[in-house]
Amino acid sequence: MQENPNQKRVARWMNLLCGSLFTIFSFSYLYFLQAELIGRAQHILSGGTTTYAPFMGAAVLTCVALLLSAGIQKLLKLPVRFIALAFFPSMGLLGWLTDITPVMTENGLSLGLSNYWVFLIMLAVWGALVFVIKQFPDIKSQYIPFISAFWPNCLILCVLSLSINLLGNMDEQLHARLRAERFLSEADYRKVLDVDRKSLQVSKQLTAMRALALAHEQEMGDALFTFPQDYGSSGLLVADADLLDYDTLQVYFHRYWQAVPVGKIQSDAPLFFEKLLKRPDCDTLSLRDYYLCALLLE
């Protein structure tokens, strides 16, 4: 039977449509939602020797995912109505890359994978579905209206996009903290203060970074209490046990304080800053603001 030109045309348009939608989703997901998390992973895996470029990284990873989906489609030759299923491995790749949680071990920072079993289950379901669909290939002489191929492919892409929430790390507090850490390392204190500004509940680390940013801006006394202070005076300190990025951002705190809180003093901010102010080289207006705010928070 001669192949219907309409079917070839619809298949080309479906490939282009699915590829375009996937490109938009993939780049947006990697660049706007997961850039800091992937940057943290690269930093840990490289031992701090490389720096992640969010725009270039998102573009390269999206291209790799597109090539993977094109190879899957060429290998499986899925029917026109189900071309979008070829993007499952690419979606799985995005989910696997962002299924990471930085954890502190005896050997320092490492990466933990938590949802790999979800991906294995989804992969098994996808394989079974592809097997069933392959039993009903397109008839070459069949006329397939564009709309008949459009809606099932869009539905599949929507389901695959939502499945990313089951795989990738979507912890809002972690992402907010990582953004603030990046801005703090770049000395962009205004952007640190803008991170999750309207949120009523943030992590202890972000609370401490806000305080440090306000101290750099000479606004601690005026603006500290415009932010939630759920951790009391301990929210001003960063202790050794806190997990921060870029070979631990404690260096930014300790360099500013010119001291390192150790032992019991790690949880006693008033005592820490009181001792600091007794040193002539540390008696500064900013540290006095720190001490006063610590007393008020107590």
N, C-alpha and C positions, 0 to 999 in steps of 0.2 A: 504493500500500500504506500502511496506517495504521502510524504509528510505534509501536514497542513501548514501553510505559511503563517496562518493566524496563530497557531500554537507556538511556533518559534518566536514570533513577535511578542506574544504575551509572556513567554518564558524570559525573554531578554528584559522586558519591562519589569517583571517581578524580581529578577536578579538585581536590577538597578535600584528598584524601590527598596527592597530589603537591605541591600548593601548601604544605601544612603541613610536609612533609618538607623541601622546598626552603627554606622560611623558616628552619627550625631550622638546617639546614646553612649557609645563607648568613650568617645572623647570627653563628653560632659561628665561622665561618671569618674573617669580617671583624673581629669584636670580639676574639676570643681569639688568633688567629694572625697577623693582618696589620695590626693597628691602628697599630703603630709605623711600619711601612713606608709605609702610606698617609699617615700624619701627616708623615713625612719628605717624601713627594712633594708634599703640599700646601704644606709650608713652603718648598720650593724653588720651586715654580711661582708662589707668591704673593710671592716675594722676602722671606719672613720676616714678612709683615704680618698673616697669619692663623694661627690655632691650630686644629688638628683635635681635635674632641671624639669620642672613640672610640665611645661608646654611641650618640650621636645620628647619627654618621656611618654606623655599621653599620645602624642602623634605616632611615635614608633610602635608602641604597644597596640594601638588601634590598627596600624598597617599589618602587623603580625597577625592579629586576630582576623582581619579581613582575608589575608592570604590563606589562613587555616580554613576558614569557611568556604572559600572558593575551591580549595583542594577537596574538602569533604563533599561538596556538591558534585564536583567532577567525578569523584570516585563512586558515589552512591547513585547519581543520576535520579534524584528524587522527582516525583511528579510535580507538575507546575503548581498545584494547589498547596503543596507542602514544602516548597523550596526553603522556607524560613527555618525548617528543622535543621538545616545544615549549619545554622548559627549556634546550635547548642554547645558544641565543643568550645567555640570562641567565648560564649557567655560563661561557660565553666572555667575557662582560663582566667577571665576577669575576676570571677568569684574566688578562684584559688589564689590569685595574686594578692587579693585583699582580705583573705581569711587568715589574718595574722593579728596577734596580740603581743606587744612587747612585754616580756616578763623578765624579772630579775632572778638570776640563779647565782650559785656560788662562783661561777666563772664570769659573772657580769651579765650584760644584757643579751637576751636571745629572743628568738621568735617562736611563738606557739601557734599551732594549727588546731582549731577547735571543731570545724564543721566539715572535715574531709569525708566523714561517713555520710553526710547529707548528699555530697556530690556523687559518691559511689552509688547511692540509691537512685538518684536522678539519672545517672548515666545508664543504669540497668533499665530504668523505665524508658529512656530515650531509645536504647538499643532495641527493646521489644517493640516499641511503636514504629520505628523505622522498618523493622522486619515485616510487620503486618502491612504497612503502607506499600512496601516494595512488591507485595503480592498482587497489587492492583495498579500496574503502570499506566501511563497515559497511552491512549490509542492514537496513533499517529494521524489518522484521518479525522479525529474527533474535533469538533469546534468547541473551544473553551472561551466563554465570555470573560473579559478582563475582570469584571466585578466578582465573578465566581472564583477567581484565583486571588483577588485582592483581599477579601475579608478573612479567609482562613489564615493567610500568611500574616496579616496584621495582628490577628488574635494570637497566633503562635509567638510572634515577636513580643507582644505585650506580656504574655505569660513568662517568657524567658527573661524579660527585663525585670519583672517582679521577683523572679526566682533568685536574682542577685542578692535580695534582702536576706535570703536563707543562707547564703554563702559568705558574702563579704562582711567585714567588721563595720557595723553601723553605729557603734557606741558614740553618741553625740558628745559626751563629756571628753572622751579620749581625743576625738578629732579637734574639739575646741582647744584642748590643752596643747596639742601638737602645733596648731596654728599660732597660738600665743608664744610657744617656745621658739618657733621660727622667727616671728617678729622681734622677740626679745634678743635673739642672737644677732639680728640685723640692726639693733638699737632703734627700732621703729616703735617707740613707746606709745604713740597715739593709736596705732593699730592693735597693740596689745590690749589697750583699754576698750577697743571696739569689739573684741571677740566676745560673743555671747552676752553683749551688754544688757539685753532685755531679759536674759534668763534669770529665774529666781533661785536656781540651784546649780552650782558649778563645783568643780573638784577643788580640793585643798591646794593643789599645785597652781591652778589658775588664780585662786584667791591670792596666793603669795606673789605670783607674777604681776598681778594688778597692783599690789602694794609697792613692789619694786619699781614698776613703771611710773606710778604716781610720785615716788620719791625722786626719781630722775627728773620728772617734770616739775618738781617743787610744789606739788599739789596735794600731798598726802593729808595734811591737816584739814584742807578744805573739802576734799572729794572722797576720802576713803569710805565714809559712811553712806555715800550714795550708792555703793555696791553692797550686795548681801554679804554678811560676815558670819557665816554659819559655823565657823570653826574656832571662834573666839580669838584669843591672842596667838594661839598656835598656827593660825592661818597666815601669820606674818613670816613664819620661818620655813625654810627648806632644810630638812634633815637629811642625813646620809641615806636613810632608807627610802626616801622619795625617789621615784623613777622619772628622771628628766632626760632630755635628749642632748645630742651634740657632745658626747663624752661627759654627760651630766652637766646640766646648766647651773649646778651649784656654784661653778666658777664665777658666774655673773653675780650671784648673791654675795659670795664670800669676798670677791674682789671689791664690791661696793661697801660691805660692812668692815672690811679689813680684819675679819676674824671668822672662825669656823665654830659653829655651835656643836659641842660634843657631849656625850653622856646625858645626864638628866636635864641639862640646860637646853637640849634640843626641843623640849616641850614646854619650856618656861621662858617665854618671850620677854616679859618684864625684867626678869633677872639677867637674861642675856644682854639686853640693851642697857640696863643699869651698869653692868660691869664694863661694857664698852665705853660708856660716857665717862668712866673714871680714868680712862686712858687719854692723855692730852692730845694725842694724834687722831683720836676718834671723836672728839667732842665737836660734832658738826650740827648744823641746824636740821639736816635731814634725819640724822640718827636721834636727835631730840624728838622730832615728830614721830619716829618709830616708837620710841619709849613712851611718849604720851599716849599714842594710839593703843599700844599694848596694855597700858594701865586702864584705859577706857573700856577696852574689850574684855578686861577681867571683871 
